Amino acid sequence: MQRFIKILEKAQITVGVIFLSIFFITIMIQITTRHLGIAAIWTEEVANYSFIWAVFMGAAVMVNRREHFNFDFFQRKLKHRPRLMLSIFNDIILILFNIAIFYYGVEVVQKFWNYNWVSLPEVKMGYVWISVPIMACTMFIYSFSHLLDHFKGLRQKGVHE
């Protein structure tokens, strides 16, 4: 499972970096064309939507690395079994949250798939919105993997305590 998680995280980081690069390049094109007095209306939408993809892919990776959606005040204070129990509780909450985000994300994708971009009408809005269920699905996978690791730790600690 850990090998799959590493491959998934690497793929998400790659996708996020690609979209962040598209965002940066588009912003540079936008700045240049405005300075030259050339109208490039497509740059705003491309920049916005590529940034959305970059942020959602990055958010999922941060969940895997436990650097996002985490309040560690109690985690730092607790030790052993209570700490594992809190981690299990947090992972269950994240899993439930991501199931909801996935469900409603799929609904949004279905509803808005055939809407078109304003500046590039050949491009469907569904390609933007599909980032939501992808993010939720991968966050679910990461949280479920963490949950399994915590249960393993709980069993090991139960044997040793």
PyMOL commands that set and color helices and strands:
alter all, ss='L'
color gray80, all
select helices_A, chain A and resi 2-36+42-64+73-77+80-112+126-129+131-160
alter helices_A, ss='H'
color red, helices_A
deselect
rebuild
show_as cartoon
